Structures are given as C-alpha cells and as structure tokens.
C-alpha cells in the first residue's frame, strides 16, 4: 500500500462494497482523522494566502472544500484536471458533477469530451468514462457504478431533488436508481454552489452519500473551507481576462453599493 505524505492510503485496486454488494465499485474511505484533514487544509490555505479555517466544516461528506475562480478563467478545466489528479494520487474513480441548469450540464459534458485526449496524454491514457444523466436511460447509472474506469456522472440538481423524480423511485428490484450513486461513495463536484443553498437542494446533495464535496464558483454565498481564490484583479494581472469593468457605483438608502466584474 502506498501512503502519500499527507497520510491518505492509496489502495492497489477498488474494492467492492460489502454493504452494497453487487451495486458496483466504490471510492475508498478517507483514512485521515479530522485533525489531520484540517492540518492539510491549513497547509494549502497558507500556501495560497487564504485565511485559515477555524474548524473542519463537513457540510456534505467528510469535508466541503471551496475553490473560488473568476468567471471565464477555466473553472471547468480545473475541476476536470482535479478528478484526474485525485485518481492518479489516491485512486479515486467515482465522481459526480452536479450543476444548476441544463445549459451548464451540457457545457460540462462537452468539456469532458473535448479534453479527453488532452488529459489522456498527461495521465498515461487512463480510461475516463463521462456519463450524462438521462432519466430515460437509467441503466447508465448501473454502468457508472460497475465500471472500473475513472467514471464521471454529470447531472442537473433538479433531476434528483423530488421524490417523484425517476431516479428516486423504486422499481422491480426494490431499490431506486439513485442507490447506484450512493453505493460508490462518490466525490461530488458542485458547479456554482451558490445555487444550492436551499434546504431541499442541500438535502439532495447529502442524499448522494458523497465522500466529500468540492465546490467551484466565482461568487460563493457561504464559503466553508476555502482553499484557493482567484479574484477579478488577479485574473486580469495573470492575463486570464482581457479587462475589468466597473458597472457603476450607486448611492442607496443604506449605503454605497458597487459591482465589479472581469
């Protein structure tokens, strides 16, 4: 067994879940204690000049980690690369990308497809199977769970928030299709998490049984364990955006409000 410097055990191969036998392969549990996790988070925050988290905020899964990136600076590319890196270093293979809208869902899937050859070159041709959730093709969830490849399910939040969604309805085998996702203990990547702050949507994310959640946004509403921040000025200085526009400064009854964007 390989043990990286930060202590997480890398298994030789994925193991079939005893609790959910027959539903597929699952991510290994995070072996680190909460104290060790927080220590590692502090190390990353210090490296990126981020205020240290006072405590480990679990939120959904063992921990929720926030990455703040200005719009147009390659957020989707970054989280796809993160999946490949987590697979390479720790052996994690099951990821669910949850998005707030159909348009973003299609964009995420397109990015997974067009970057496949690029990441194959960087990661020794590791097989990656992207799956777009389709309520008319629920058998794809079984393929997602049972595949031994790096598997990425892209799903719109509204597809599994209600009891009457097909993914939550029990069929002939007495379990709902969402059980395939729960069984594999996926790492859940949340795109634009400020759109998921209602009780219903938070509960829906929790019901996926995530190992942990990685949250990517330019405008976090409630940051938890912030690991990295790329603001508009930094994005401009790095040449990632062409200009910064100030929409205006408005005098309001309760003070002055300004809106800056890249």
Buried (B, 14 or more C-beta within 10 A) or exposed (E): EEEEEBBBBBEEEBEEBEEBEEBBBBBBEBEBEEEBBBBBBBEBBEEEEBEEBEEBBBBBBBBBBBBBBBBBBBBBEBBBBBBBBBBBEBBBBBBBBBBBBEEBBBBBBBBBEEBBEEBBEEBEEBEBBBBBBEEEEBEBBEBBBBBEBBBBBBBBBBBBBEEEBBBBEEEEEEBBBBBBBBBBBBBBBBBBBBBBEEEEBBEBBBBBBBBBBBBBBBEBEEBBBBBBBBBBEBBBEEEBBEEBEEEEEEEEEEEEEEEEBB
